[in-house]
Amino acid sequence: MLILLTMLGFDKALIFLLGGGSFAGAFAPVSTNTQVTKLSANNNVNDDDIVIDTATREARITAPLSAALASLVPLTTGGIIASPQISNAASDGGSFESSLRSQFPGSLSDSAVALRVAAALRERGYTPTNTLVGSSLCSDEINDTSESLIGDFQNKLGVEGVFNLGGLGGLPFVGISGMGAFTSHCPVDGKIFIVFGPHVGIANDGTVGKIERVGKDSVSGACGAGIGAYKAIMAADSSKEAPKDVLGTKDFQEEYIISQLSNRLDALKGKETDNESITYVTNKMYDLVWEMLRSEINTFTTKPDFWGGVSEITLLGGIVVNRGHGEGVPGGEDYYQPLMLKSLTKDGEVDSYGEVFGQFPALARPYRTAKYV
């Protein structure tokens, strides 16, 4: 089997073993584009245009296959086959898995994501001594464990520290000053790797937006910032309350999220809170994180002298899907739905998503329209 995988590559070997079938589409690469180095988040896809079509149904079928096999895929780097780490999370097969597949297609275990992306970064010359890592994820403690995504990246890339850019919801509230400090720490002619995105919990019974925490006897919200903002917006709309001024408050980050989400959730007005609505809110939170990060990065990459000290920036964007831990809960690895993988240099942009993750899930495609223009 190992010889077959090595000779044919995983996707071709899978076709061979299965007699050739549509499963190969889950690993088929997409074309790469080269643009210039100013970021834009223009999204021309309306929420009403998202249709559950054939591609979506295929994504729902192939996504769990990808998740189940991802930790078994031997990635080659410089002719050496990396040792896979098998996830015990995919063996549960319960309500968590069902909600993960239906709401966040294409999600992979943290270890599988880190394994694939770290291999791709090494191919691009990222090393423990020339790489600066930043994280714009929510400050919730469940995203900062030894088994979390960013911790796995530290281990696989061999880097020590991580610069925390994210605040509530994963938004990079460090601002221009924080981003400037971060980029100034890059090794000479080095490379920057940033992992970003919101997070959402899925409880053991499949409820999206809830999670079991160690030591607590009931589930709690995740992401509390995003869901709290959603509830505040729905309540304000029903009572016709005027939006609050976010400046000068003692809860600036949450108030900012509320103000920025307030005109993006019209599709949810009058609807009951369910798994689909929380998934919708989470995807809008991804938009907020990306827009703020894009703006902060632009401030520096558009300066003529920036690329004199930094050779490349790679951005991995997506949604962290947390699973519960504690008494009576199977536990296991968290998951990550990758929505973006791009490398930016002074000469333009390289989209590595297709090479690393394969075909993009149809349900998530509208949230991956941001481009460098």
Helices and strands as residue ranges (DSSP letters): H 2-8, H 10-18, G 22-27, E 39-40, G 47-49, H 54-70, E 76-77, E 80-81, G 89-91, H 95-103, E 108-109, H 110-123, E 131-136, G 141-143, H 149-157, E 163-164, G 168-170, H 175-184, E 190-196, E 199-202, E 210-211, E 220-221, H 224-239, H 252-261, G 266-268, H 275-301, G 306-308, E 310-323, E 335-345, E 348-351, H 353-357, G 362-368, E 371-372
